[in-house]
Amino acid sequence: MGQLVRVPANETQRLLAVRSLNAIHSIPTPELAIVAELARQVFASPYAAINIIDEDWQRIAGQAGLKIAECSRDMSICTRVVFDDELLVISDLAADPELKSAPFVVEDPHLRFYAGAPVRLENGLPVGAFCILDQKPREFSESEEQSLVRFAQIASALLRLQKTNLLMGIAENGLRTAAMTDPLTRFLNRSALEAVVDGSLSAAVAAGRNFGVLYLDMDGFKSINDRFGHNVGDEVLCEAALRIRSVISTEDIVVRMGGDEFAIFVPDPADRSALLSLSERLLVAFRAPFTVDGVSIFARLSIGAALAPHDGATRILLLKNVDAALYQAKAAGRDRVAVFQP
């Protein structure tokens, strides 16, 4: 089919419309399969389908009847429907000079009839076709053509609805993430403790794995705000967030607990020594001065460390114990780490 169709001038915009469907067209959907089955019965046809034509492949969004696999778009008659953006009816594929030697005609499933109507998104660009196939030649009346166009309109509406639901889900997830994100440091905030940390901790405990936590406090941060103002304090916090990110791994969960305090939750550390190693790297990172407007400012760390389930199998108990360890680090002179000792 590659030599039989001309790529339209708006193909770039059309492909953007196809990609906006995201995961919708990656697998058949139940609603579109139901519509395909209804069409198959209405047209007394062995096969009906809603196909999406992407950059190089025909994807099946819903089908009923014969089991026909996805194929390259060059092999798909639906590609012609999409590129011409109009109804296409071929009464006998074996009599068509361009299709009579196509594999799906001369070989299984030995197709002889095709009818397809464009399926469009809200921008009017065709993204696929609603097609009817038969293994014998047939005529298609004007009323049947109108019915197929209506089926394509129904499929178009379902695709638009599914796309809207998908985008709403993405937006909802984005809002949920925003609600759990500290706007200054871009770390999670305390509301993520229940939503994110509790699940990770419970899963680790249930699986018999360790789950570590470090509680960080920036020594002397209050004096920075008092002396230089909150704008400078915010710049120091932003730089502190960068230093923390430079040390932790992508699996670690960082929560800004408030002010200059951060909790780092470490999934599956080997033992307490792993927490100590991470803590030492953090201490080193914070020993360099922060430079704001040419002024060097020091804000080193005190760190408390605890390891679940030994030091607590719940988030509340684990944070209570790591806070006690942090107090020990401060009492011992700051700029150091202390591991919780029962």
Stockholm file with secondary structure:
# STOCKHOLM 1.0

chainA/1-342         MGQLVRVPANETQRLLAVRSLNAIHSIPTPELAIVAELARQVFASPYAAINIIDEDWQRIAGQAGLKIAECSRDMSICTRVVFDDELLVISDLAADPELKSAPFVVEDPHLRFYAGAPVRLENGLPVGAFCILDQKPREFSESEEQSLVRFAQIASALLRLQKTNLLMGIAENGLRTAAMTDPLTRFLNRSALEAVVDGSLSAAVAAGRNFGVLYLDMDGFKSINDRFGHNVGDEVLCEAALRIRSVISTEDIVVRMGGDEFAIFVPDPADRSALLSLSERLLVAFRAPFTVDGVSIFARLSIGAALAPHDGATRILLLKNVDAALYQAKAAGRDRVAVFQP
#=GR chainA/1-342 SS CTTTCCCCTTHHHHHHHHHTTGGGGGSCCHHHHHHHHHHHHHTTCSEEEEEEECSSEEEEEEEEESCCCCEEGGGCTHHHHHHHTSCEEESCGGGCTTTTTCHHHHSTTCCCEEEEEEEECTTSCEEEEEEEEESSCCCCCHHHHHHHHHHHHHHHHHHHHHHHHHHHHHHHHHHHHHHTBCTTTCSBCTTHIIIIIHHHHHHHHHTTCCEEEEEEEETTHHHHHHHHCHHHHHHHHHHHHHHHHHHSCTTCEEEEEETTEEEEEEESCSSHHHHHHHHHHHHHHHHSCEEETTEEECCCEEEEEEEETTTCSSHHHHHHHHHHHHHHHHHTTSSSEEECCC
#=GC SS_cons         CTTTCCCCTTHHHHHHHHHTTGGGGGSCCHHHHHHHHHHHHHTTCSEEEEEEECSSEEEEEEEEESCCCCEEGGGCTHHHHHHHTSCEEESCGGGCTTTTTCHHHHSTTCCCEEEEEEEECTTSCEEEEEEEEESSCCCCCHHHHHHHHHHHHHHHHHHHHHHHHHHHHHHHHHHHHHHTBCTTTCSBCTTHIIIIIHHHHHHHHHTTCCEEEEEEEETTHHHHHHHHCHHHHHHHHHHHHHHHHHHSCTTCEEEEEETTEEEEEEESCSSHHHHHHHHHHHHHHHHSCEEETTEEECCCEEEEEEEETTTCSSHHHHHHHHHHHHHHHHHTTSSSEEECCC
//
